[in-house]
Amino acid sequence: MVTFFVFYFFSKIMTERLLIKALSGGKNTKIITLNGKKMTKMPSALGKLPGLKTLVLQNNLIPKVCPELCNLTQLTTLNLGNNLLEEVPEEMKYLTSLKNLHLSGNRICRFAPGACDGLQNLILLNLNNNHLTQLPQEVSRLKSLTYMSINYNQLASIPRELCFLENLVELQVNYNQLICIPKEIKFLKKLQKLLLARNNIGVLPEELCDLKKLRILDIAGNIIQIFPSGFQDLKLREFYCEGNPLFLQQPVISTQRENVWSLQEITSRFVMNQLAENNPFLMDGIERYPQVRRMISQGKTCAICGQYFITVWLECVRFVPPPKDWKISKNLQLVPLQVLICSYKCFTQRDPNLFGIAQV
């Protein structure tokens, strides 16, 4: 106990000396690093250093930021990792020059209202090892965000608003509780690295195949069985999928009844295929019926005949070898791709490498 008290007292003296030295520099002080000083609060004296560019206070015991933080409008890097923060504080909105924000290893479970408002220049956000169960819609205001890491939290979903951060290059959401990926992922046109390992994702959206710049994808340890059509055309350099219950090429004999379509399905198929041929009468009429437009917007294309349909007659799988230039999991020999078929007739005309998915 005596040893700890002496250490704490000595650490506090050293911290005060470092602050005094920094304050003596006034506007010329650009960097302050106070790692592991057992600090229980952020020094309010920091507000007297408006020219500060880098502030590192990681590995302390700070439960909240001081109000004077608002004065550090020239700050570009803030590291508050491994403290006791419970929220992304509102004071962040005043740090309009901030580019790098490290908040990993805290107890953060929420964003304070307005916390994202002034962070238009933020490039890197590290929220690893916290207690977040959701992200606020306001993350869409981080227009310059390029690197985002939210590993080891409790997120059940990725908000669609995050998918409109058009400058995002790297997104890490490993070790969360994700069950799906939003279709809006397709809008992350600059995304190069997507890490989703150790979640509960069962299906990858077809829109993922629109990410032409994606080079690294990690989905290891999820519950994915099949990949969307076009997945093999991604220009990946690294792909990791171990620990997923992928479909295996193990044919069994099964029977399948011929199709009986509803009147709605027959009508929908006719309308969609006529629209594909630019039928002027239907193209004009469809504008007057928004409910019909919504319904046919869910249309799919048969992999055999190329015709449009709404109701899937049979979900199939095609096994293809992974591209040779992918660095892949060692146990991945064939990639199972989802194929949708519109009718029994098309199923009988399939190629030998196309299999119906059987429940066994």
Buried (B, 14 or more C-beta within 10 A) or exposed (E): EEEEEEEEEEBBEEBEEBBEEBBEBEEEBBEBEBEEBEBEEBBEBBBBBBBBBBBBBBBBEBBBBBBBBBBBBBBBBBBBBBBBBBBBBBBBBBBBBBBBBBBBBBEBBBBBEBBBBBBEBBBBBBBBBBEBEBBBEBBBBBEBBBBBBBBBBEBEBBBBBBBBBEBBBBBBBBBBBBBBBBBBBBBBEBBBBBBBBBBEBBBBBBBBBBBEEBBBBBBBBBEBBBBBBEBBEBEBEEBBBBBBEBBEEEEEEEEEEEBEBEEEBEBBBEBBBBBEEEBEEBEEEBEEEEEBEEBBEEBBBBBBBEBBBBBEBBEBBBBEEBBEEBEBBEEBEBBBBBBBBBBEEBBEEBEEEBBBBEEE
